[in-house]
């Protein structure tokens, strides 16, 4: 057993405190999982099939680990990369081909044939339109010192809509489309090896289906994808992030419970929406099963399942939360100043925030101190309170998304 399979077993047993949710935390290694089947573990993974016509990549990883991918694959096989599949267009999955394509040009070999969903080129165009915004998301989410996001992308040579069966060098690979984390997501089934490559439909964390800084995601369709995968009775699951899952019973359990988590959130959210509830009431009413979140592959360490409720509201109901005051609201600073005047000044709001934090109501404390900051950030003690409260909130949260937002708020307020 190598490092990858050792990590896989420890992860399944729940002996890891946190999973690979940050580029700096990933196990970067390559291991053969079966005859002619390799798996590159990185922040974003790659499945590699060795066929008679060349290598087939399922995903290509990111610019963070492109050099290591090239080095480790070349130790395993000298064959050219015949085909690469982008399971979706997120940048951590589509930049690992660069050294291989440079190598092919130097050796005057045919270029790699890249396959993606038909919505992938439109995603790349949207990334070009929102390059700066996505750079700030990365800085906030991962703690990068500067906004970082690429401007040029490797466009696919072939796009598909619903499904495609590939026959490459004696290996059959079936590609299927389901909306989930993205609208351009593909996943792969390799029948001969009873193996799934899921891309980011499975990431060893609660599904990244509510990310508050990203475009629409699709929880109901995502659960449907898990059910389709279950019907195949796979014996190996290779995820987009984190280690593989080995054994039919384990694969089935992981897919089933992941589907259950999404299905109950969807069902409950729609129930309360159909009763005319406000978003705030829905957020307080939906119960997320703690037993599922305790599973090592469903821990809320990347996204927060509560964000999924908001994402469903946006998907099925729009952006208005049914609070009349929020439809055409006053400027936030005007509201903050009005409340500060009632409370006795921004410093009084900050002191009230400190009291709530001391009572372990960090959620209320954040509201109050944000009002204080908006009313008069330079009033006595306001910045200090904000920095301390947001730092404490970042420490208390489990998801990388929430931690990143609160850590930046603490820093901006004047904290470390």
N, C-alpha and C positions, 0 to 999 in steps of 0.2 A: 504493500500500500504506500503510495506516494503522498506528497503534501496535500494535493487536491482532495484525494479520497479520505485522507485523515481529517481534513477540515470538514468534509461532507458528513462524516460520522459524528464528529463532535458537535456540529451544528444541529444535526437531527436530535441528538440527545439533550440539546439545550444547554450545553456546557459553555457556550460563548455568551458573554455579557451583551455584546452588540455585534451586528453584522456589518457587511461591507457597504456602508452608506456614504462613504467619502472617498474621493480618489486616493487620498493618502493612507487609507486604512486597508486597502485590498491586498489579498494574497496574489502576487504576480508569479504564476508558475504554469507549466504545461504538463499535461498527463494524458497518456493513452487510456481511454476508458473501455476499449474493445478493439478487435481487429480493424485496422484502417479508420479508426475513429479517435480523434484527439480533441482535447478540451483545453482551451486557454483560459485560465482564471486570471481576471484583472478587475479593475473597477467595473468595466463592462466586458462581458465574456465573448468568446468566439468558439463555435463548434467547427471542427475541421474534419472533412472526409477525404480520404486518400483514394482516388479512383484511377482507372486505367488511362483516363484522359487528362488527369491533373487533379489538383486540390480544389475542393469546394469549401468556401467559407460561409458559415451561417453567422451573420454579423461580422464586423471587422474591428471592433473596439474603437478607442479614441486616440487623439494625438498624444495623450498622456502616456500610453503604453504601446504605441505603434512600433517603436524600436525593439522593445522586449518581445512583442509578438513575432516580429520578423526573425529575431535571433533564435527564439525557442522553436518556432515552426521549422526553421531551416536545419536545426539539429535533428529533427524528426523526419523530414522529407525534403529532397531537393527539387521536387516537381513544381512547375509553375502553377499559379493560382488561375484555374480555368474559369471558375464562376464564383461570384460573391453575392450573397443575398443580404440586403438591408432589411431587417425585420421592421424597421421604422426609421424615420429620418432624424431622430435625436442625435445631437452631435457626438455624444459619447459612443455611438455605435457605427459611425460612418467615416472615420478618419484613419483607420489602421491599414488601409491598402497602400498608402503613399510609398513606403519603402519597397513593397513588392512590385508596384507599377514602375518605379524607377529602375529596379532590377530587370524587369521585362524589357524596358526600352534599351538598356545597356546590352542585353543579350539578343536583341532583335526578335523577341518572342511576341506572339499575339497578345493584345491587351486583355485584361480580365473582363469578362462579361458580367455586368452588374445588373441585378434584378431587384425591383422594389415595387411597392404598391403604386397605383396610378395617382394617389394623392401626395406622394413624396415630393415630386418637383414643386408643387404648389407650396408645400411646407418650406422648402429651401427658399423660395421667393419671399415668403412671409418673413423668414429669418433675415433676409437682406433688408427688408423694409423696417424691421424692428431690431436692427443690430445693436444699437446702443441700449435699448431697454433690456434685451436679453443679457447683455454684458453686466448690467446692474443686478439682474436676478442672480447670475452666477456669483457675483461678489458677495451678495447678501446671503445666498444659500450655502455656499461652500467656504466663505471667509477669505476669498481671494483678495489680495491687497489692492488690485485695480480691476475695473470692469474688463472682462475677457470674453470674447465671442468671435467665432470665425466669420469671414465674409464670402469665402469661396467654398464651393461644395462639389463633390464628385457626383455628377448627375447620373442617374441610372441609364443603362442602355436599353432596358426592356422593362415595361411596367405591366402589372396584372391587376385585375379587378377583384375576383372572388377566389379563384384557385388555379393552380398550375401544377402539373406533374412533370418533373424533370427526369430524364434518363441520361446520366452522365457517366461514362466509363464503367458501365455495369452496375451503377448505383441508382436506385430510384429515390427521389426526394419529392414529397408532396407538400406544396405550399398552400396555405389557406389564410384567408383574410377574416379578421374579426376586429371590430372597433373595441377599444379598451382604453389604455393610457393615451392612445392617439387614434386618429381616424385613418391612418395609413399603416396599420399594423398587420404584419404577416407572422405566422408561426409555421414550423416545419415538422413533418412526420417522416421518419425513415423506417419503412415497414420491416426491412430485412433485419434491422438492428433493434426493433421494438423501442425506438428512441424518439423522444420529443425534443425539439429546441423551441422554447417558448418566447424568446426575446423578453421584453419587459412585462409580459403578462404575468410572469412569476419572478419575484426579485428577493425572496427571503425577507420580506417585510410586509406589513399591511399594504394592500395594493395602492399604488401611487395614483389614486383616482380622485383626489380632491384638491391637489396642489393649488394653493390660493394665488400663485403668481403666473399660472399657465392657462392656456386656452382650454376649451371644453373637453371633458373626458366622459366616458360612457360606462357607468357601473353595471347597468342591466345587461348590455351586450358583452361586457367583460365576463360576467358570471356565465353567460351562455357559452363563451369560448372555453371556460373551464369544463363545462359539461360535455362539450364536443370532444375535448381532449380525453376525458374520462372514458368515453365510449371506445377508445382505441386500445385500452388495456396495456399501456406502455410499461416497460420495465426500467426505463431510464428517462429522467427528466433533466435536461440541461437548461438552466435559467439564464436570463439576461444579466443578472447580478447574483453573486453568491455561488455556493458550491452545487454540484449536481446532486440529485436524489436517486438512489439506487434501490431497485426492488419494486415489483408491481404494487404490493400492498402500501408501501410508503408513498409512491407516486399518486395512487388513487386517493389516499387519505389527504394528502396535501392539496390536491385539486378540489376535492369535495368540500373540505373545510374553507378553502379560499372562496369557493362559490357561495357557500352558506353565509359567510360574512357579508359579501356584497348583496346577496339576495335579501337578507333581513333588513339591511339599511334601506335598500330600494323600496321594499314593501312597506315598511313603517313610514318612510318619508312621504310616499304617495298617498298613504292612508290619511295622514294629517293634512296634506295639501288639499285633498279632495273634500275634507271637512271644512275648508276655508280658513285654516289656521294661519296666523302670521309666521314668518320665518323664525322669529325669536321663540315662539311657542313650539315650533317643530324641532328646533335645536335642543330644547329642554325635554322634549317628549320622547324622541327616538332613543331607544336603549340598545347599546352596542354590546354584544355578548362578551363578557370578560374572559370566559373560558376559551373562546377562539383567539382573542388577543394574546393570551398566555402561550399559545403555540409558538415554538421558536421561529417558524416561518411566517408568522402573522403579527409579530410585535410591531407596535406603532413607532418604529425608530426612524423612519424616513418621512412618510406622510402621516397625517393624523386622521383617523376614520371620521372624526367629527367634521372635517373639511368636506367629506363626501356628501354630507347632507346639503351643504351650501351649493356644491356642484350640481346636485340633482335639482335643487331649486332653480338654479340658473338654466339648466337644460330644459326643464318642463314648465317653468313659471316666469322666467325673465329675471331682471335685476332688482325690481322693486320688492321690498320685504313686507309690504302691506301696512307699514307704519305711515300714516298720512304726513307726518312731519318730515319724513325722509324723501318724499316725492320730489319736492323742490326746496331743498333745505337752505337755511341761512349759511353763510360762510362759517366754517368751523371756528375761526378766530373770534368772530362776532359772538357766537354762542358761548365760547370759553370766557370772553370778557364779561358777558352778562352774568354768567354763573359765578365768576370770581367776585364781581361786585356784590352779589347777594351773600357770598360766603365770607366776605371780608378781605378779599385780595387773593392773588395767586399763591402767596405763601401759606395762607390758610388752607387752600385746596391741597397744597403739597403736604401739609401736616395731617390733613384728613387721609390722604393717600398712605402716609407712613403708618397711621393707626390701622388701616385696613390690612396693610402688609404684615404688621405685627400680629394681626388676628388671623393670618394665613389666608386672607382673601386677596390674593395677588391679582385676580381678574378685576375686582373693583378698584384696587389700588392703581392699576394701569390706566383705567378710565380717568380717575381723578387727577393723577399726575400728568396725564397727557393734556387735560384741560388746563392745568396750571402752566404747563410749558407753552401752550398756545396763547394763554392770556398774557403771561409775562415770564419768559424763561429766565430772565436775569434777576427776578425777585429773590430775596434771601432764601437760600436752601432749596430752591426749586430744582435746579440742575442736579444737585447732589441727591435729592430724593428720587428723581427720575432715573439717574444712573443706577442707584442701588436697587430700585424696584424692578427695572427691566433686567438687570443682571440676575436677580433672584428668580424672575420669571423664566429666563433662559435656562437656568439651572434646574428648575422644577419640571420643565416640559420634557417629553421623550422624543418628539419628532424633530428631525433635522430641519424641516421647514420652519417650525415655530422657533426653535433655538436660534436659527440664523437671523430671523426678523428681530427677536428680542435682544440678541447680542449687539446687533447694529444700532438699535435704539439706545442701548446703554452707552455704547461708544459715542454716538452722536450727542448724547446728553452731557458727556464729559467724563464718562467712566473709562475703565481700561477695556 
